[in-house]
Amino acid sequence: MVQLTDHVTLVASGAAGFDLSDPLDCHVYLVRGSRRSVLVDAGAGQSVHTVLRNADTEPDHLLLTHGHADHAGGAAALAERLPGLRVLAGAEAVRWIAEGDERGLSLDKGKAAGVYPDDYIFRPCPRVEPIADGTEIDLGGGVALTAVATPGHADGHICYHLRTPAYRALFSGDCVFTGGRISLQNLHDCRVPEYADSLTRLAALDVDVLFPGHHEVSLARAGRHLDAARDTVARGLMPRSTT
């Protein structure tokens, strides 16, 4: 695990990150307040033991940024290991996650591209619930997370804006990365106009720290990455894609 700030710990990260866990995993973050803690994303599901060991606590919420397998594939196993865990995701992705719908989640495309092995299975997570844009989860001690609807990379994509007494941060999933990069893919629910609107919306937030779903994090002056994406969109273009 890697302690990133006083409230945020990186508990899993795969080959497109820091190799803390299974290669398929996205970054999985633990966020702590004075009363409770939450996980942001679940990884692909093949290193749940690592997530829980590194978390060293029992979070009461799992906040999914979107349904792709590297982010949500571990939701079912985490829900089984933590009976009180509430699993939340954007409404448009809830049915796909609950049913393990490979086409809805574009896992079929991921397998065809060789990103996932043919025998990888996205285990259904029937306990997943929708989280609405603007929902706030209070963790105590002035630490709170707010859901920000950001479709474009995938239907139901949600970012989470973190407020603490000392700084503001954004868990951006696969919406935006350092340098203003994005993840634009040839998938059924990757939508350019919605993506552009989401990038413009994020740039209006107060953000000191950026915690994306892959690659490097930014621990200071992170608003510049969001501004870079917005400025590209304002010119009628889309930012450079990481994939």
Summary of the structure (lengths in Angstrom):
residues: 243
radius of gyration: 16.2
end to end distance: 26.0
largest distance: 48.2
contacts: 909
relative contact order: 0.14
helix: 25%
strand: 24%
